[in-house]
Structure formats: C-alpha cells, structure tokens
Amino acid sequence: MKRILFVMCFIGSLTVFSDVDVKEGYSVNGKIITVKSTAKYASAEKCMTYASSRKSMKAYTYNSSSKKCYVYASVRSVKPDEDSVSGLLSDN
C-alpha cells in the first residue's frame, strides 16, 4: 500500500512539474503565500518541489543570493533578476 501511495505521489508531482514554465534569471512579483529560508529549501529544485506541493501555487521564485524560496498565489509581473530562478504554472 505504501508503494502505491508513493508511486501516485511521484506521478502527481511529475504532472505538476510538466505544467511549470521555469525561467532562469527572472523574479516574480505577486501575492506571496509563504517564504522559506531554511537549508531544506535552499536550491531552485528544492524550492520547485516544495512550491508544487502547495495547492494554491501559481508561481515560485528561488533567490540564490538571499537563499529564499518564495511561493506565490498570484502573479502581477515577472522581471529580470540574475540571482533568481522562477517557475510559473502554465495555463492549459
């Protein structure tokens, strides 16, 4: 049973990742759901994994200089920022 649940979670996360448009060198501006700054979220990949687990996530930004992961409920704009990697949920 645990294996089935794990496989279902893994497949579900792949679906979310495929719907995220990753933009290196860009930062999102919008309504922030949460900001994470611990080592557990200290990479663009870890930030994306965490952000994709949030139901109301529309975008995320990981800033490498501040080592912070921002998760957004809405997006107002996207601007160039060489220290950031952002992901925006694609509209299907």
C-alpha positions in Angstrom: 0.0 0.0 0.0 2.9 2.4 0.8 4.4 1.7 -2.6 1.2 2.5 -4.4 0.9 5.8 -2.5 4.5 6.7 -3.2 4.1 6.0 -6.9 0.8 8.0 -7.1 2.6 11.0 -5.3 5.6 10.7 -7.6 3.4 10.6 -10.8 1.3 13.5 -9.5 4.4 15.6 -8.8 5.7 14.9 -12.4 2.4 16.2 -13.7 2.8 19.5 -11.8 6.4 19.9 -12.8 5.5 19.5 -16.5 3.0 22.3 -16.1 5.6 24.7 -14.7 7.4 27.1 -17.1 10.9 27.6 -15.5 12.6 30.9 -16.2 16.3 31.3 -15.1 17.3 34.9 -14.4 13.8 36.1 -13.6 11.9 37.0 -10.4 8.1 37.0 -9.8 6.2 39.8 -8.2 2.8 38.9 -6.8 0.8 37.8 -3.8 3.1 35.7 -1.6 1.8 32.6 0.1 4.9 31.8 2.0 8.7 32.4 2.2 11.1 29.6 3.2 14.7 30.3 4.1 16.0 27.1 5.7 18.5 24.8 4.1 15.7 22.4 3.3 14.6 24.8 0.5 18.0 26.2 -0.4 18.1 25.4 -4.1 15.9 26.1 -7.1 15.0 22.4 -7.4 14.0 22.1 -3.7 12.0 25.3 -3.9 10.2 24.0 -7.0 9.4 20.7 -5.3 8.0 22.5 -2.2 6.1 25.0 -4.3 4.5 22.3 -6.4 3.1 20.7 -3.3 1.1 23.8 -2.5 -2.5 23.7 -4.0 -2.8 27.4 -4.5 0.6 27.9 -6.0 0.7 29.9 -9.2 4.4 30.6 -9.3 7.6 30.4 -7.2 11.0 32.2 -7.1 14.2 31.0 -5.6 16.7 33.7 -5.0 20.3 32.3 -4.7 21.8 35.4 -3.0 19.3 35.5 -0.2 18.7 31.7 -0.3 15.0 32.2 0.0 12.1 30.4 -1.7 9.0 32.5 -2.4 5.7 30.8 -3.3 3.0 33.0 -5.0 -0.8 32.7 -5.1 -1.0 35.2 -8.0 1.4 36.9 -10.4 1.4 40.6 -11.1 4.7 40.7 -13.1 7.9 39.0 -14.0 11.2 40.9 -14.1 14.8 40.2 -14.9 16.9 39.2 -11.8 20.2 37.4 -12.3 20.1 35.9 -8.9 16.7 34.2 -9.3 15.0 31.2 -10.9 11.3 31.3 -11.2 8.6 28.9 -12.2 5.1 29.9 -13.4 2.2 27.5 -13.6 1.2 27.1 -17.3 -2.3 27.9 -18.3 -3.6 24.7 -20.0 
